[in-house]
Amino acid sequence: MGQAFRLLSALYHDEPMLEIWSPQATVADWLRVESALARAQAEVGLLAREDAEAIAAACRPELIDLDRLWEGARTVGYPILPLVRQIAGHLPPGPDGRVHYGATTQDIMDTALALQLVRSCDRLIELALEFGDGLAALTEAGAGLVVAARTHAQQAVPTTFGAKMAVFLGEVSREVAELRRIRPAVGVVSLFGAGGTNAAMGENAARVRAELARRLDLADTEVPWHVARDRVARFGQACSLLAATCVRFAREVVDLSRTEIGEVAEQGGHHRGASSTMPQKANPISSESVIGYGVAASGMAGLLARAMEAGHERSAGEWQIEWLAVPQVAEYTAAAVRLAAGTAGSLRVFPERMRANLRLDGGLLMSEALMMRLAPALGRERAHDLVYAAAVRARAEGADLVSTCTAELPAELRAEIGPLDPSGYLGEAAAVASAALREWKTVRNGGGA
């Protein structure tokens, strides 16, 4: 079966996540569910044990002709009927009529989906922990590294690089905790038959479902979810949040690595990020790809809310949205986190550029600090207006803020100003970094955020 060429996925992807959603793994999960179903039915006496074991022996991926399976699925619209026919074709009379006994197509596919979602959560948690570890190292190493905080893309007040990274680390802490919460919520068996009543299995229906859940290490439920897709949508939301954090981190790297700022850079390497025409270029290629993957993941996750609109007891098209969106949400998110983790773990930081940038604009970075020095004597509003006027004049004349402001102050207030060192106006920056590191340690050890 041919596949569309996706350039970004050809360049960067997460192989373990691709494997979870590969055609081979998906069919193997369908077979695993059919096998476990037969054995669960035998456990409660709905099938003979020898029939169940024969069915289980026939539910082997190597026995399935995938080309014939997809051809049959295109005719039916769904893959389970042709899959069941192939399984039955490897069985003698008797067991061949017990395959898929009393189940419906969506029971098999949704139970297999639950297995895939659980494995996807596991992989995303693994990747997010790597990302968090990289951020934690940057937070700890940069706890005392003074840098300009920026609001509305302009220098605002001093902070530390560690405090800046701590905000990202806090997000990842919460997102790891959310993925851990989502994991058992999406790992739920589905076995309710054609219309959600499981009538075909008779009085043994609930026992079969419980046994199937036990064999697959999934949670049981007494309420069908053929059209209740909130669990799947929540998986998409968790992916979307994690992907968006990766995008925000990537944009920060892109912005801080601008020639005019130059405070960080992605890892180097011969021709890494090179241009075909500009020899000087070292583009932030990992961060650019994170943005591509992360935005695409969030966009695809939004489709899963539309899949929740299915009516009556079975959807008429909404389910197919998930067939497209869920694998891509998982794959794109995993790739974004993997790239972001690699960037966080190898980011080059340039303290000398950070110090130089603090001195830009004639010390205007310290305007709030100067205002607060004068506020006790003048009141905040008057101090604000005085410093504002000095800032306008200093910027227009290319002069120093403090000297400009001091010249307009009464002599008795000039002594109130004193030296204005960015390292002395950091507020809770150190505490922010410490708090984020403590929270990450808790999450890293399996606790909640």
Disulfide bonds with the S-S distance in Angstrom:
none
